[in-house]
């Protein structure tokens, strides 16, 4: 019976999240390590560097019949730092891929993004950005079972389903916009707030007939870095997302500890809470501008009875670099976030 309940729960989640398109988009618990998917205004907004490259991997719900595996790779760069007196341009791109469930529901998204960053005086920065790209989804219907195939004891895949599929693959154009504001009054304090709107063109996404459109997704976040000493930096943050009546609220933070004295080696530890869903625990290590973070989601919602509180694990790797000329025009420092270096 427990196996049947898990199977039913998995099928319901797959249908609700994938076929109808009314649930939240792909996301990472380490949203701070996936900047371009969180807000296009983050493109080239690199407080402690001039360019960065990163990859993310998330494995979710592997203990129930509908596991999600989400992967992404991104890169962004700052341009015209020497030509614009009080600002710069950021360009970048991101690739996402997600595979879910026994039907191998596969999502592939490719975006290019651009943002402009303008200094406001000596201690604040305003950023505006957008990205555009293409998205595609496909599903193997032959590997799925549906409610009308339940015979009272088990799902009989040999029974034809009446589900009105019109196609098993779709593609569409997508667009996001966003803005950020950063405040850095001293070398020891940094605060950043941002807001973005995703799917602003509300593209059509459905395997059925009709004109089902992806509802806009709105994201807001607040980050800070506070250098407590030459050994410790606190990084609190909060995140809020809303789409089609579904909401996601995450808050918490991590601590960076200087292991080597010169900032070349850092240790990270932290915890976050996604309301009504999961507690997220994080550890990480940074060596010479390469940061590796591992997080684990422990389910706190009612789903815990099906997955044994084994929600997801996630790996984020980010490399951040500096150009040879490290300073802003007009004498501004290139690193505006608290740093051990």
ABEGO torsion letter per residue (X at the ends): XAAAAAAAAAAAAAAAAAAAGABBBBBBABAAABAAAABAAABGBBAABABBBBBBBBBBGAABABBBBBBBBBBBBBBGAAABAABBBBBBBBBBBBBBEAAGBBBBBBBBBBBBBBBBEAABBBBBBBBBBBBBBBBBAAABBBAAABAGABBBAABBBABBBABABBBBBBBBBBBBBBBBABAABBBBBBBBBBGAAGBBBBABBEABBBBBBBBBBBBBBBBABAABBBBBBBBBBBBGGBBBBBBEEBBBBBAAGAGABBBBBBBBBBBGABBBBBBBBBBGGBBBBBBBBBBABAAAAAAGGBABBBBBBBBBBBBABABBBGGBBABABBBAX
